[in-house]
Amino acid sequence: MRRWCEAKCLVEAKAGKKPAMLGDYNQWLYKGSELSVMQMKHVEAMAAVGNTAAHNKPGLKLDEVSWLLREVREFLGKNPIT
């Protein structure tokens, strides 16, 4: 998503010089009309599962991880960065 934002010149400066996060890139792509509302919400849902997995939070289910992997592959296939 970072490369997509950079390719479309959608990267915005962040106050306090904190590095941009996935949510920032998602918002920038939405504001730049690169993502629809549905796509933006889908990225948010994928990010939520990914965050749960990354932090090894209890309650994460195998089917959620399988869903995430499938959805990320599909998302990347539909939105190649050239």
N, C-alpha and C positions, 0 to 999 in steps of 0.2 A: 504494500500500500504506500510505503514511503517512496519507492521508485515511481509509482503511478502518479503520486502528487507532484514529485519533482518533474516528471515528464510533461505534466500539464501545467506547470508553474503555479501550483496551488499551495505550496508550503508557506505558512504564515509564521511570523516571528512570535515567539512565546515570551511573555513577561517573566522575569526572574531567571531566564536562561535555562529553565528545566528542559530536558530533552522531550521531544514530541513522543507521544504514546499512540498506540493503535487507535484509541478513541479520537485523538486529534486528527489523524489521517482520515478516519472515517467521516468526521464532520467536514473536513476540508473538501473531500471528494463529493459529499452531498451538496455542500454550498456551491461547489463548482459545477453542479449539474452532471457529474459523472456517475452518481449513484441515485437511484430512486429512494423514496422513503422505505419501501419494502426491502430493498437491498441494504440500506443503512441499518435497519432493524435486524436483518439477518446477520450482518457482520457483528452487531452487538451481542446477539445470541451466541454466535460462535466464540466470541471473545470471552463471554462469561464462562462457558464450559472450559475453554483453554486456561483461564485464570484459576478456576477450581482445580484443574489438573496440575498446573504449574506449582501451586501452593500445597498440593497433596491434602486438600481439605476432605474431611470425612463426608461420606454420603455420595461420592462420585461413583457412578455406575459404568460398567463396561459398555453398555449400549450407548451411553452419552459420548464416550470417547470414540466409539465406532462411528457414531453420527457425525462428530466433529471432523474426523479424518475424511469421511466421505464428502461432507459439505465443503471443506476447504479445497479438496481436489476439484470438485465441481466448480466452485467459485473461481479458482485460478484458471481452470480450463475455459471458462466463459469470459474471463477478463484478462487476457494475456497482456503483458507489458512489453511494448516494442521499443 
